[in-house]
């Protein structure tokens, strides 16, 4: 059982997050009428500091902070694909997010599917982009709860039976209420606590680990021995030539997929201008360094002789913390990881609700819905998404959520041609993009399921293994490129372009920066 000091510190961190969520109303301009843009995007009013906190807190989830070290604990070097992957995200965000924000702000777009609808004039293409985003987001939301449960269980803070489940639901319920009332402003203010708590607690854990083992060399030597190898050339802590294609394609594909997730775009759209987004993109590597240190702790758990339960490698770092740190500091770490789950969970539910309202409800059910009604429906859908995540976690196996998340990463990558490529050219025909999307979805799902829900697959027997999402994306693009001239020759019409985007970016063009003008 957890000690009193650990429990007290943990509850203090959670209580602090709840108090901060209450203050979210202070970020709301008093002269604005209720609107979906205001609730879901904080009126596009966040400056560089708040955007850095929100975007970093959204991208780097609690499950990431447990899964990456868990993978390092169980598999060694391959886990560190997350570091180059998040490094690649930074220049992509610098280029793609700022350009997409510019278009979205000028035309009042709130989701990526809004942009696709305006760019291609195709309601079906916008619909599949929206539904793919929702489908990929829901298991990701459920994983935040799994991350909370894994951390609390490892720290002895999760009572057995219904008491533990009720405690976790209570933590999540506070978030649900704050998000329902204040929208994106609630996770924005909680992200400030997340950043401080995670950076401080991780620094303390790493200092204790290095002090115990006499430096990084002692940690890696101990981990190599624990993995059963003393020969550096054959250590699991070093990539083999056969692992390199999978490592590289997984890093690249994950980076391309990340910026297509609705919750990441929602956090980016809340910025007050393109200059802000570029500053934030340049500052995201600080969060990447944090992730690298968490991966290092997975190696440290091996060196320290931590014995995680079978199938529960994500518990390795919480168990290491419980072993090495005094009660108050351990409570701070556990509390910071739990708060780390609340921020992305809130943004994910908001993003899924916004996509549903804008691209399903308004487009097909109630086209004349007033802004006030759109907000009301979005709030209800956001709450339903959270309840669905809770039911998913309690009703199905943990592995089911993990399997669906693996598929979700492959699925969301298939909207990349319509969204990212569409920012620079409209040459691809919307029906060709639909055909490519369908081929990518089917082929990616088949490859993952064929390998027993592994996202690293050989294309054919005996070929090097690569990331299934990249393989499906290449097929997606090939179909879209091949079908486009066929449709052009047949004279199949395109929809109008409402975005005013040129086929190629104008080097001298400066986007507007005034984000507070309605």
N, C-alpha and C positions, 0 to 999 in steps of 0.2 A: 504494500500500500504506500501511497505517496505520503511524505512527511508534511507536517503542518506548515513549515516554511515554504516548501515548494507549492503547496496548494494555495497558500495566501498570495504568493507572488503571481501565480497563474491567474487567479481570480481578479487580482488587481489589474492585470493587463487586459483581460476580457472586459472588466468593468470600464476601464479607460476607453476601450473601443466603443462601448455602448454610449458613454457620455459624449464622445466626439460625434457619433452619429446624430445625436440630438441637436448638436450645434450646426448641422448641415444647413438648416434653414437660413443661417446668416449669409450663406453664399447666394441666396436667391434675390435677384433684383425685385424691388417692391413695385415697380411700375409696369410689369409685364403680365399679360393675360396668360392663363394656362395654355400650354401648347406641348405637342410631342417633342419638339425641338428643345423646349425648356426643361422638360422632365428627363428626357433620355440623353441630352447632350449638354446640360447645364447652360443652355443658351449660347453655346460656343464661346464661352467667356473665360476659360481657364488660361492663366498665364504660364510662363515656362516652368516655374517651380511646381505648381499644382499638376501640370500636365506630366512632368517628369515623374512625380510621385504616382499619379494614377496609371500612366502607361506602363511604367516599370512594375508597379504592384499588380497590374492586370496580366502582363506577359509572364512574370515569374511567379507561378502559383505555388501554393503549399504542397501540392502533389509533386510538382517539379523538384521542390526542395527535399522531398523524401525519396522520390523515384530515382533521381539521378545518383545520389549516394548509394541507394539500394542496388542499382545496376552496377556501380563500381564495386560494391561489396561482393556481388555475386559473379560478375563477369570481367572485372578488371578494366583494361584500357578502353574498350569499346564504349563505355559509358560516357567518356569525355567528348563524344560527338556533339553534346549539347553546348560545349564552349564555342567551337567554330560556328555552329549553327546560329547561336545568338549573336556572334560577331557579324556574320553575314547579314543578319536582320538589320543592323544599324544603317549601313549605306542604302539598303533597300527602302527602309523607312524614310530616310533622308530624301530619296527621289520620289518614291511612289506615294507615300502618305501626304506629302506637301502638295503634290499635283492633284491628288484625289480630293483633298480638303478644299483646294481652290475651286474646283468644279462644283463640289457639293454645296459650298457656301453661296456661290453665285446663283444656283438654281434651287436652293432649299432642299437638297437631298439629305436624307437622314441615314440611309443604308446603302450598301454597295449595290443592292438590287435596284434601288432608285436610279443610280447612275447607269446601270445596264439598260434599264427601261428607257431612259432619256437618250442614251448614246445610240442604241440600235432600233428604238421604236418597236420593241418586241416584248409584249406582255408575257408570253410563254417562257422566253429566255430569262426574264427577270424573276419569274416565279420559281424556276428550278434553281437559280442562284440563291434566292431567299430560303427555299426549303432545304437546300443542301447545307446552308449555314446553320439553320435550326437543328437539323439532323446531326450535324457534327458537334454542335455545342452542347446538346443535352447530356451525352455521356461524360463530357469534360466537366460539366457542372456536378454530376454525381461523384466524379473522382475527387472533388474538393472535400466532400463529406468523408470519403474513404481516407483521405489524407488526415483529416481531423481525428478520425477514429483510430488510425494507426498510431498517431503521435500520443494520444491520450492513453491508449492501451499500454504502449511501451513505457510510459511514465507512471503507470499505476493510477492514473487520474480518471479512468473509465470503469465505473463500478460494473460488476457482472449483471447480466439480465436486463430487465426493463429500466432499471434506474439509470444505467449508462446511456441507453437509447434516449430516455427522456431528457437527460442532461445535454446531450448533443442537439436534440431538437430545440431545447430552450435557447442555446447559443445561436442557432440558425434562425429561430423565430425573431429574436431581436433585430437581426439583420433584415429579415423580411419586412418587418414593420417600418424600419427606417427607410428602406428602399422604396416601399410603397408610398410613403409620404413625400420623400425628398428626391427620389430618382437618383441620378448619377452623382449628385452632390454628397450623398451618404457614403459611398465607397471612396469618394475623393478625399474626404477628411479622415476616414479610417486609414487610407493609404499613408498618411503622414506618420501615424503611430506604427504602422507596419514597417516602414523604412527605418525609423529610429530603433525599434525593438530588434529587428532582424540584424541590422548592421552591428549594433552593440553586442548582442548575445553571440553572434557568430565570431566576432573578434575575440571575445572571452573564451569561447570553446577552442578556437584554433590556438590561442596562446597556451592554454592548458595542455593541449595535445603536443605541441612542439616542446614544451617544457618537460613533459613526461618522457618523450622519446629522444630528446637531445637534438631536435632539428628535423627537417624534412627527410634527410637520408635515413634516419632511424625508422621513420614511419614507413617508407617504401620498402626498406629491407625486411621489416617485420611483416608487412603485407605479402611480400613475395614468398616468404617462408610459409605463411598461413595458406597460400594458394598452392603450395606443394612444389615450388620451383626455386632453385638457387642460381640457375644459369640465366644471366640477363638476356641472352639471345632468344631464349624460349620462355620468358616470363609472361604470365597472363597480363602483366602491367604494360606490355609493349605490343603494339599491333603487329600481326603477321601480314605478309603480303596478300594472303587470301582475304583478310578482313578489310583491306583498304578500300576496295570499290564500294562495299556496303557502307563503310564509315563515311566516305565522301558523299555518296548519293543521299544518305540519310541526313547528313548535315545540310546539304543544299536543298533537298526536298522539304525538310522541316522548316527551313527559313522562308521558302516561297509560300508554304502553306500557312504559316503563322499570320502573315499579314492579310490573309483572306478570311480569317475568323471574324465573325461579327463583333465579338467583344473587343478585339484589338482595334478594329476600325471605329467602333463607338468611342473608345477612349481617345483615339486620335482626332476624331471629328469634334471633340469637345474643346480643342485648343482654340485660342483666339486669333490665330493667324499662321501663315506659312513660315514666317520667321521663327515663331515659337516652336513649331514642329521640327524645324531643322536644328535648333538649339538642343531640343530634347533628344533627337536622334543622335547627336554628337555626344550626349551625356549618358546614353543607355549602357555603354561598356562598364560603367560602375556596377550596374546590376549583374552584368555578365561575370565580373570578378567575384561577386557574391556567389553566383552559381558554381563557379570553379572551386571555391572554397568548400561549398557543400559536397561537391564530388570528392574533394580531398578528404573530407571527414568519413566518407564511405571507405576509403583506403585505410584511414586511421582505425576504423572499427575492426577491420581485418587484423591490423597489427596489434590491437588491444585484446584480441581473442574473443570478441563479442560473438555470441551464438544466436543469430536471429532464427525465429521459428521457420520451419519448412514452408516455402511459398510466401514468406513475409519479410523479404529482404529490405523492404522500405522501412522496417522497424529498426534497422541496424544503427542509424545515427541517433534516434531517440534513446535507444538502449545505451549507446556510448555516452551520451549526455548524462543520463541517469547515473551511470557508473562514475564518471569523472568529476562532475560538478557538484558544489554544495547546493543544498535545497533551494535557496532563493534564486540563484543563477539558473538552475535547471528549470524552475518554474517560469523564469523569464523566457528561456528558449522555447519551451512548450507553448507558452502563451503567444509568443511572436509567430510561431508557425501556424497556430490556429487562426490568429488574426490575418496571417498571410493567405489563408483560404477564404476568408470572408470577402476580401476585396474583389478577387476575380469572380467569385460565385455571384456577387451582386451585379457586376458588370455583365456577366454572361446572361443572367436572367433578364436584365434590361435589354440587352442586344437581341435576344431571341424574341422577346415581346414586341420590340420595335419592328423587327423584320416581319413578324406576323401581322401587325396592325397595318403597316404601310403597304406591304406587297401581297397580302392575302385578303385581309378584312376590307380595307378601303378599295383595293383593286377589283375584288370579285363579289363582296358581300354588301357593303354599304358605301358606295362611292361618294355620297353626300354627307358623310359623317363630319360633324363639326370638330374643330381642334379639341374642345373640351371632352367630347365623347371619345375621341381617339386616345386621349390620355387616360380616361377611365378604363377603356378596354385594355390598354397596355399595362396598366397597374394590375388588373385582374389576371392577365396572361403571365405577367412576371411572377406573381404570387403562385399561380398554378405550376409554373416551371419549377419553382423551389420545392413545392409539395411533391411534384413528380420525382425530383431528384431524391428526396427523402424516402419516398416509397420504393424507388429503384434500389437504393442502398439496403434497405431493410428486407426487401422482397426477393432479391436475386443474389447470386454469389458475387463476391468481389471480382472474380475473374471475368464475369460477364461484362461488367463496366469497363474493365481494362481492355477486353477484346473489342468492344464497341468503340472505345477511344482510339485504338489502333486503326480501325476502319475509318473513324472520323477524320483522322489526319490524311488518309488517302483520298477520302471523298472531297474534303474542302479544297484540296489541291486542284481538283478538276474545274473549279470556277476561275482559275488563274487566267486562262486565255480570254474569257469574256471581260474580266475586270481589269487586270493589269495590262494585257496587250491592247485592250480597248482604249486605254488612256493615250495611246500613241498612234493607233491606226484603226480605221473602220473598214479595212479591206475585207476582213473575214465576214462572211455572210452569217446573220443570226441563226438561220436554220442549219448551217454548217457547224456553228458553235454548239447548237443543241445536239447534233449528231455526234460531235466529238465528245461532248459531256457524257452522253449516254454510253459511248464505247469506253471512256475512261472509268466511269462508275462501275460498269459490269466487269471489265478486265481487272481493275484494281481489287474489287471485292473477291473475284475468283482467285487471284494470286494469293491474297492473304488467307482466305479460307482453305485453299489447297495445301498451304504449308502449316496448317494447324494454328491459325491466327498468329502467324509471325509476319511482321512487316518487311523482313529481309528475305528475299526470295531469289532463286535462280530462274531466269527466263525459260531456259530449257535445261534438261539434265546435263550436268557437267559444266555448265557455264558459271562464271563468277556471280556471286550473290549481290544484288543491289536492292535499293529501297523500292518497294512495290508502288509507292505513290509516284515516283519519278518515271517508272516504266509505264504506268497508266497515263501520266501526263504526256509522255512522248507519243503514245498512240492517239490520245485526244487531239493533240496538235496536228498530227499527221492526217487524221480524218478531216479536221476542220480546213486545213490547207488544201486537201485534195477535193473536197466537196464544193468549196467556194467557187472555183471556175466553172464547175458543172452547173451549178445553180445560176451563175451569171449567163452562161450560154443558153440555158433554158428560159431566161428572162424572168426568173422568179423575183418579184419586187422586194425591196427592203423597206423598212419603216423609216420615218424621218429622224434626223439627228437633231436633238434639242439641246445639245451641250455646248455648241459653238466651239468645240475643240478642233484644231487643225489636224490634218493627217500626221504631221510631224510637229514637234514642239518648236516654238519660235524662241531662239536663243535670247533675244533682247526683251522678251515680254516679262513684265513685272505683275504678279498677281496682286489683287487688292489685299490690304492688311487690316482694314477697318472691320472688325468682326462684331462690333456691338451695335451696328445699325440694322434695324429690322428690315 
